[in-house]
Amino acid sequence: MADLEYTITDGIATILLNRPHRKNAFTLEMLDHWAEALRSARTDPEVRVVLVTGADGAFCAGVDLDDFAEITSTLGRQEVLRDRVHRVAAAALDLDKPLIAAVDGVAVGAGMDMALACDIRLASSRARFSEAYVRVGLIPGDGGAHLLPRIVGQARALELLWTGRFVEAEEALELGLVLSLHDPAELAEAALALCRRLADGPPVAIRAIKRLVRHGERVDFATSLAMVAAEQAVVQSTRDSAEAIAAFREKRTPRFLGE
């Protein structure tokens, strides 16, 4: 089996991190496949939502240090971050379809950063998060310093980044790191249920909503409203919009085609 598996079923693309013997710590090759999967999902009309999860009771323990051990030069380290590691974060940012993480077990260092790059995180009751970089004398390498304050606020983010301490599942829920907690045996089903609901929704409108939320973080309110007007004009012109109205009037479940 591959260290990273990418599958598509009924509109749901699943990225499975599959190195359970290393708690799904990623290699350089995995990073390449991960970024490729996200880029493919963005343009694939068959994909409506993307789910990222890990195999056998772990999400991702971050970088596999053995795989990166031979990279010792300053330039080499910079190039690996820019050209390999950051390609995943960039592809996640570029994806305007829902990106969901199902976190079971540890999400540490870059593994936590990868989870933060998702739109919504569901977790099991045994999930544990840590921005552990500082514990080995490093700084957040994959977007944690940018993403975490936007989720938990600056003061709490600094505390977590400065200490590298573990956040257990209940605290993660309280902080808003995760949307909901589930029994480990029920996490996959809960994540798939959310993905199924999103995949069954109107794709054009769902993608537009994500773009508006993301852009709203960077622009003023007036600019945001102008973008709403532009997006709404497109959404209202789709067959899916007409289908939604017809289904509401006819009291039936709509069937959206993404057109």
C-alpha positions, -999 to 999 in steps of 0.1 A, spaced: 0 0 0 11 36 -7 23 59 20 -4 84 8 -36 71 -8 -59 93 -29 -93 80 -37 -126 95 -50 -160 81 -41 -194 98 -49 -179 133 -50 -157 129 -19 -119 128 -24 -100 112 5 -64 118 12 -52 90 36 -18 94 53 -7 58 55 25 53 75 10 41 108 44 27 119 57 63 120 23 78 132 19 90 96 49 113 97 54 125 61 83 120 37 93 142 8 76 119 -16 44 120 4 45 158 2 47 157 -35 17 134 -38 -3 154 -12 1 187 -31 -7 169 -64 -39 154 -49 -51 188 -37 -43 205 -71 -61 176 -89 -91 179 -66 -94 216 -73 -100 211 -110 -117 177 -110 -154 182 -116 -161 148 -99 -147 161 -66 -170 183 -45 -153 179 -11 -119 167 2 -113 148 34 -78 144 49 -72 117 76 -46 94 89 -43 56 93 -46 36 125 -51 60 153 -29 89 143 -33 120 121 2 131 114 34 134 135 48 160 112 81 156 94 99 122 93 133 135 105 150 105 90 139 115 55 151 151 60 184 142 78 206 146 48 195 181 40 220 202 59 228 233 39 209 266 46 199 268 9 188 232 9 166 236 39 150 267 25 144 250 -9 128 220 8 104 242 27 95 264 -2 94 238 -30 81 207 -12 65 214 23 49 247 14 34 234 -18 9 215 3 -1 245 23 -3 266 -9 -25 240 -26 -48 239 4 -51 277 3 -58 276 -34 -86 249 -30 -120 266 -31 -138 234 -23 -145 222 13 -114 207 29 -122 186 60 -97 170 85 -106 140 106 -80 139 134 -75 108 154 -45 106 177 -16 130 173 -13 160 151 21 174 159 43 201 144 37 203 106 10 176 111 -9 202 132 -2 229 107 -17 207 79 -48 202 100 -50 240 106 -50 245 68 -83 227 65 -116 245 67 -131 223 94 -115 198 118 -134 169 134 -115 149 161 -117 118 181 -117 119 219 -80 107 218 -68 135 195 -38 155 207 -24 186 191 10 202 195 29 230 178 60 212 189 86 231 169 100 251 198 107 220 218 134 212 192 146 248 188 126 255 156 99 279 145 65 268 130 75 257 95 43 252 77 19 280 84 11 276 121 22 311 131 -2 325 105 -32 300 109 -33 294 146 -40 330 157 -69 332 133 -85 302 150 -78 307 187 -67 343 190 -32 358 192 -25 354 230 -35 317 231 -17 310 198 15 325 212 12 305 243 8 273 223 36 282 199 60 293 226 55 262 248 48 235 223 26 219 249 0 193 240 -37 203 237 -59 173 245 -92 167 227 -115 185 252 -94 216 253 -91 216 215 -129 217 214 -131 245 239 -105 265 220 -123 260 186 -94 240 172 -120 214 163 -157 216 155 -167 184 173 -154 154 192 -163 117 185 -156 83 198 -126 70 178 -148 42 164 -173 68 151 -150 95 138 -148 82 102 -185 79 100 -191 114 114 -165 129 90 -180 111 60 -215 123 70 -204 159 70 -186 154 37 -217 137 22 -239 166 32 -215 191 16 -210 169 -15 -248 168 -19 -251 206 -18 -249 231 -47 -212 231 -56 -211 265 -73 -226 282 -42 -205 262 -18 -173 272 -36 -184 308 -38 -191 309 0 -156 296 7 -140 322 -15 -161 350 2 -151 339 36 -114 336 27 -113 370 9 -133 386 38 -103 380 60 -82 404 38 -105 431 25 -128 457 40 -166 453 43 -175 474 13 -151 454 -9 -166 422 5 -201 433 -4 -190 441 -39 -176 406 -42 -209 392 -29 -228 410 -56 -205 396 -83 -206 360 -69 -244 361 -64 -250 371 -100 -231 340 -111 -248 317 -86 -283 328 -95 -276 321 -132 -269 284 -126 -291 255 -132 -285 245 -96 -301 277 -84 -332 270 -104 -332 234 -92 -331 246 -56 -360 269 -60 -380 242 -79 -373 216 -52 -383 239 -25 -416 247 -41 -422 210 -49 -412 199 -15 -386 174 -27 -348 169 -23 -329 189 -49 -303 172 -71 -274 195 -79 -252 190 -109 -227 218 -104 -240 237 -134 
